[in-house]
Amino acid sequence: MTGRDPLAALPRRRALARLALAWERLWPALWPPLGVLGLFLTISLLGLPLLLPNWARPVLAVLFGLAFAFAAWRGFRAWSLPVEEEADRRLERASGLPHRPLAALADKPAGGDALALAVWEAHRRRAAASISRLRVGIPRPGLAARDPIALRCALGVALLASLFVAGPEAPERLRRAVVPGFAVAAATPALRVEAWVTPPAYTGAAPLFLDPAGGAVTVPQGSRLQVALSGGSGGAPELQLGTEATPFRALDGRSWGVEAQLDQGARLVIRRDGFEVAGWTLTVQADQPPTASFAEPPARAARGLALRLSWRTDDDWGVASLHAEMRLKPRPQAPAHVIEIGLPGGQPRSARGIAGPDLSAHPWAGLEVEMVLVARDGAGQEGRSEVATLTLPERSFTHPVAQALIALRKSLSLDPTRRVEARQELDRIAAAPDAFEHDTTTYLALRSARHRLVRDRRPDAVGEAQEILWETALALEEGRAERTARALEQARAALREALDQAAREQQENREQNAEQRAETERRIQELRDAIRRHLEALAERLQRENAEAMPFDPQNRMMDRRELDRRMERMREANRENRPQDAQRELAELEEQLRALEEGRTPRNEAEQRQRQQRERGQQQMGVVQDMVRRQTEMMDSGHRRAEAETQRREAERRAQQLQNRAPWSRPNPQQEEQAQAQRNEAEQAARTEAGREARTQRALRRALGEVMQQFGDLTGEVPPQLGRADQAMREAQEALTEGRDARTPQQTAIRELQEGSRQMAQQMQRQFGQGQEGEEEGEGEGEMMGEGQGGGQGQDQAQDQGPGRDPLGRRTREAPGAQDNGSDTRVPDEAELLRTRRIQEELRKRGAERGRPQEELDYIDRLLKRF
């Protein structure tokens, strides 16, 4: 018989069967200790032992170790290796062989009969032939019967999940779960030094961070040094500044901090246990006092009675205030009169300008005085100029009684103790009423001044009597119309000052309080009363001179009382809604009307003047729309910043939550959670406050747009529909801001519609009013004050006049008369316009670099920069 002997494979199959039997016995015995070990690893990887006290962690590890040993002992106590007979029985069962053929191969017959031997040999051959079908079979440990609910699978899934949660921190978590915290010394954190210098607030300089490696640093005098040291080993450190040593105060177990004032240069060293940790060489820059000087000697202005004070001031960190002190030269012990001089915005380091105070009404007018400029910086240091001597301009009087009263007023300024002589002079003037036309008001004023000089012994009584004398002299010299005109000018100046102050506070992002708004409201009312009295005085003078009442021209808007009342009401509304620019614009228009009224201007062609006035009003309204576009853009920028801040805050909270989930021991304590919650509440409250303020501003813008639409409709009879859509978008933005939602989309729509509406307004004005006459363009006034970093002129851009023979940009077309005169209609921009153009380009570049803006806006900015 050929072929391989089936008995040759029997040893290998027996070995495999023994291995299968060994695994079926080993795995049930090994599973209990492995389950205990897997449970311990899962708990350790999740970081649960780290939540226990230090003494409890080793106890937990020992308990799991005992459980592991008990499970291993119980599982392996009856375990043994399988023998050859057990392997044969497994092979026979797995192969389905009956009658134990493998045992037959190993047995021998008991007798020696030949027939019996032959039969036995045949039996062995049949058993050997059946061996070729031997199979080992798959090992079956039988865990399913012992674990019917498959806890082993759940443990495996939990172990994999905990390993994923632990990530790269798995080895450290296992080590800290096994090694007791009090048995192994924690690694000492690395030493960290943070030092920075905060300059004084008046310098406006940013904090300066010191390099831990050391070096030389120059800081302003009065700066505040702050040092924080953490980590490392050793005792409490100390700060050595020159020869003076200051110990650090403990912030916690491993952190220290110290603060020091830097008033002089020295070697700054941080020492710990006698060793130098860090050191710097500090040079303190002393704050120099400011300087002030007259650029030219003070003198009377070329026109009017004002002074011309040309000044210059400098300081190393910025001048905080500037004023002029004036003393009476014949009486130097008299209190000085202070003249405040306004500086450019902020605290300029170098500034120059010209002040023009009108001191013709001062009691020292016409007398020789000494004047000195006083500049003060943020540190309170003062710098004085050289003393300048001049004679104050005085008003000339022609009325004899007025001249006598002014002379008496001067004598009281030179010697306030001469009350008896002054009383006698007043009695002499009052005794001759023919000199002042028997005017009862003048007589009562003379008696009032006499009573103050005789009865009132206060030092201030002399000044009050001098004021009465001045008013009486003016009344005699001017009459009622001149007095009301002077009162009107004072009311206009007072209101202009209040509006300028409100505009400066708005530029500095400060809101007016109720008291300031009430003061502005009072000055508006005073201006209204002054205008009413002045108009009445003019009417009386005309009636007296011409024996007729002043005619009322319905086409002359300058004399329309209702227009004046509406303008005053708009100024009040702008003041209540904190819109000082709008109030200033209304005041400028009112002053122009009053100036025209005082000068008595009458146009040669009423139709042309009315058309010019209507065109100017339309241009002003277009300027208001452009200002709305600017303010709406600022509000949308603010919305972008709020949205970015909210996104960053939520991202930070999400990362912090992820870190806490991955590292349970790093969770903040309740106090830290309360502080974080308080900070979140404060940020949300600030965001709500900002949104509420912008909602009010949005409401004011919408109301102003409604007024512009009404005025433009009255002017042209048609309102561009784009302005109506802009009003709707503003309403949606206002509602979104009030409800705390994102208002950027309606704000962007409002900006787009306002820009399109402005173009439509220009086209309507061109169709109705055409091109203005030459010489009607208003020149730009140039301010006399310049400061370092100060911007150029302010104001709204005026729309380009358009008309026949002009393209939409106001340029002459080829078909227009005189179009061949190249350059005849071209105006070369001056230096102020060039400076303004450069600043507009810089602003466009800055906004184009803010990639968080909408893509449409960025594309529009790029097109503008490429074109211009």
Buried (B, 14 or more C-beta within 10 A) or exposed (E): EEEEEBEEEBEEBBEBBBBBBBBBBBBBBBBBBBBBBBBBBBBBBBBBBBEBEEEEBBEBBEEBBEBBEEBBEEBBEEEEEBEBEBBBBBBBEBBEBEEBBBEBBEEEEEEEEEEEEEEBEEBBEEBBEBBEEBBBEEBEBEBEEEBEEEEBEEBEEBBEEBBEBBEEBBEEBBEBBBEBBEEEEEEEEEBEBEBBBBBBEBBEBEEBEBEBEBEEBEBBBBBBBBBBBBEBEEEEBBBBBEEEEEEBEEEEEBBBBBEBEBEEBBEBBBBBEEEEBBBBBBEBBEBBBBBBBBEEEBBBBEEEBBBBBBBBBBBBBBBBBBBBBBBBBEEEEBEBBEBEBBBBEBBBBBBBBBBEBBBBBBBBBBBEBBBBBBBBBBBEBEBBBEEBEBBBBBBEBEBEBBBBBBBBBBBBBBEBEBBEBBBEBBEEBBEEBEBBEEBEEBBEBBBBBBBBBBEBEEEEBBBBBBBBBBBBBBBBBBBBBBBBBBBBBBBBEBBBEBBEBBBEBBEEEEEBEEEBBEBBBEBBBBBBEBBBBBBEBBEBBBEEEEEEEBEEEEEBBBBBEEBBEBBBEBBBBBBEBBBBBBBBBBBEBBBEBBEBBBEEEEEEEEEEBBBBBBBBBBBBBBBBBBBBBEBBBEBBBBBBEBBEEBEEBEEEEEEBEEEEEBBEEEEEEEEEEEEEEEEEEEEEEEBEEBBEBBBBBBBBBBBBBEBBBEBBEEBBEEBBEBBBBBBBBBBBBBBBBBEEBBBBBBBBBBBBBBBBBBEBBBEBBBEBBBBBEEEEEEEEEEEEBBBEEBEBEEEBEBBBBBBEBBEEEBBBEEEBEEBEEEEEBEEEEEEEBEBBEEEEEEEBEEBBEBEEBEEEBBEBBEEEEEEE
